[in-house]
Amino acid sequence: MCAPESIRAQLSRILDSHDFDATARTRNFLTYVVEETIAGRAERIKAYAIATIVFGRDATFDAHSDPVVRIEAGHLRRALDRYYLTAGVSDAIVISVPKGSYVPNFETRELPRLTAPAEKPPSWRRMLPIALFSLTLVAALSWLLVEWMGSNRLPKAPAIPHLLVKPFDDLTNAGNSRAIAVGLTREIIGQIAKFKDIVAIEGDAPLGTTVPTDDQRYILAGDVEMADNQFRLRARVINGIDNSVIWAKSYDGDLKASKLIAVEGEIARQVATTLAQPYGIIFQADTSQQPRNAPDDWQAYACTLSYYAYRASLDAKTHPIVRKCLEDAVQRFPTYASAWALLSQTYVDEIRFRYPVDPSSSPASIDRALAAARRAVELDPENIRALQSEMFALYFHGDVEAALKVGELALSINPNDTELVGEYGYRLALSGNWSRGCAMVDETRRRNPGPLAYYESALALCSYFRGDFREAAMWIAKTPTQANPNYHLIAAAIFAESGQTRDMVREREWLVTNAPKLVANLRSEIAVRVVRPTDVERLLSSLQKAGVAQPSDDHPLANRLMTTEP
C-alpha cells in the first residue's frame, strides 16, 4: 500500500484540480473513504456510515429504499475517471473506487525517468536501436490493427440512438441574439442528456452529408430570430442517413431579462421531452426502421423498442416474446442498464397480471424482478428506467414507502421523463395521494403519445375515488384494453356506481368467465395494488353492488392492510 502521506498528498492534488468535476458532497465522500482506509477502518465503510456521517441522513436511513450513496458513488467514479484522463494523467498514485464497493484502491504507477546523456557511440551502433525499435513498433501496430479489426466485429454496446445537436443559427446577429442562440443550444443538450437511452453530442457537422449510423443517427438543427420583445426558435430533427426531416416545430419566448432564463429552460425541457422520451420522436423514427440481418447491437436496442410497443397494449401473447428478447439482450450486453430495468418490469407484469408462464422459461418472482432492477441501478444510478423499475418492484414487494422514495428521487433527476411521471403518479394515487398522483397521470396523458389506455384507466380510477362516476365512466369507456382483467374490474365498479346496469352486467360476466381466480381472490388482488384499507373497502363495496363474488381474505398483504390504520 502507498504511504499515508503520499495518499493524502494525492488526495489534495485531486481536490485542488479544476479537472476534478465534483460537488462538495462528492468531495466529502472521497475524503471520508480515503481517510477511513488510511486509518485502517476500511471495514466500516458502508452505505449507512457514508449516508449518516457524510450526507447527514438520520439513523433511520435504509440503503435499499434510499439509493443516494449509490448515486454519489457513481458521480465520484466518473469524476475520478475524468481527472486521471486530464490533469492526473501523469500522477504517480491512482485513487479509484471500484464498482461494488465504497472502499478506495491506491495504486502506484511507474513514470518515465530522465537519464543523463551518455557518450555518443559509433553511428552504426546508434542506428541499430532505432532500427530495432522501428521493427518492434511496426509489429506492435500490426498486432493492434488485427486486434482492433477483430474486436470491432463484435459490438461492445447496444445501438442506442445518437443525436448530434448543431449550434442554432443566429439570424438576427444583433444585441444578445448570439447569447440566446448559444444558451438554447446548451440548455437543450443538458436536458436531453438526462434521458439515458439517447446520446446527445454537441457538434457542427454540415448538413447534406451522410452521417455514420453508429455515430450520429439523427441531427437536431435550428435557428433563432428576434423581433421586438420576442424570440422564435425554429427546430428540426433530420435523419442522418438520408437527410429527411422527421420533425419540426417553432417555439416563442419572451426577451424580458426577468423571464429569459426561465423561458429558455422551459423550451429546452419541451424539446427534450418531445424528442427523447419513450414514444417520442426518436423512438418513433427508430421503431419504423427494420434493418435486414440486424447486428447484435441493434437487436439488443430493438428489444427495448419492442418492450414499449408491448407496454402500450400489455398484450399477454406478446409478453413472453419481449421477456425472452430482453433476457437475451442482458446476456449479450451485461452492462445494458435499460434492458435490465425493462426486464424487471416484464417480471412484475407477469406477476401482477397473472400471465400464463411460458413453458420454455422459469416463472418470474418479485425477488427476481427486484434483483434485475437493482442490477440496473448499480450499473447506472441516474438511469430513470432503472430507478422506475426499482420503484415498481419495491411497490409490488409490499415496501410502498421505499418505492415512493425511489420514485421521488427519479423525478428529481429528470422531471421531463413522462413515462416516469405517469407511473410514479399512478403509484402515488394508489397509495392514497390521489390529488397529486392523478394530476401527474393527467399531465403524462397530455404529453406522452404512448400507452394512453393505461393512463385512461388510471384517470377512471381517479374520477371514481373523487366521486365523479360520470367522468369515471367516460374514461373507462375510452380504454381499449379489453383483454386485461384489471380493466374489467375497474369498469364493473364504476358502472355499478354510475347506474349503467347493462354495462355493469357485461363486465361482471366477462370477469366470471375469463378471470375466475381474480374474482375468487378480489380482496387480495386489490390490496396488492391499493394501499389504504379504506380505499380497498370502497372498491369492494362497489364490486359487491356489481354482483361480483366476495373475495377470500387469505392473502398476507391483504390481512396486513386490513389491520393497519391508513
Sequence and secondary structure as in RCSB ss.txt:
>XXXX:A:sequence
MCAPESIRAQLSRILDSHDFDATARTRNFLTYVVEETIAGRAERIKAYAIATIVFGRDATFDAHSDPVVRIEAGH
LRRALDRYYLTAGVSDAIVISVPKGSYVPNFETRELPRLTAPAEKPPSWRRMLPIALFSLTLVAALSWLLVEWMG
SNRLPKAPAIPHLLVKPFDDLTNAGNSRAIAVGLTREIIGQIAKFKDIVAIEGDAPLGTTVPTDDQRYILAGDVE
MADNQFRLRARVINGIDNSVIWAKSYDGDLKASKLIAVEGEIARQVATTLAQPYGIIFQADTSQQPRNAPDDWQA
YACTLSYYAYRASLDAKTHPIVRKCLEDAVQRFPTYASAWALLSQTYVDEIRFRYPVDPSSSPASIDRALAAARR
AVELDPENIRALQSEMFALYFHGDVEAALKVGELALSINPNDTELVGEYGYRLALSGNWSRGCAMVDETRRRNPG
PLAYYESALALCSYFRGDFREAAMWIAKTPTQANPNYHLIAAAIFAESGQTRDMVREREWLVTNAPKLVANLRSE
IAVRVVRPTDVERLLSSLQKAGVAQPSDDHPLANRLMTTEP
>XXXX:A:secstr
   HHHHHHHHHHHHH TT    HHHHHHHHHHHHHHHTT GGG  HHHIIIIIS   TT  TTT THHHHHHHH
HHHHHHHHHHTTTTT SEEEE  TT  S EEEE              HHHHHHHHHHHHHHHHHHHHHHHHHHHH
HTTS SS    EEEE   EESS STTHHHHHHHHHHHHHHHHTT TTSEEEE    TTS   TTT SEEEEEEEE
EETTEEEEEEEEEETTT  EEEEEEEEEE  HHHHHHHHHHHHHHHHHHHHSTTSHHHHHHHT   TT  HHHHH
HHHHHHHHHHHHHT TTTHHHHHHHHHHHHHH TT HHHHHHHHHHHHHHHHTT    TTS    HHHHHHHHHH
HHHH TT HHHHHHHHHHHHHHT HHHHHHHHHHHHHH TT HHHHHHHHHHHHHTT HHHHHHHHHHHHHH  S
 HHHHHHHHHHHHHHHT HHHHHHHHHH   TT HHHHHHHHHHHHHHT HHHHHHHHHHHHHH HHHHHTHHHH
HHHH  SHHHHHHHHHHHHHTT        HHHHHHHTS  
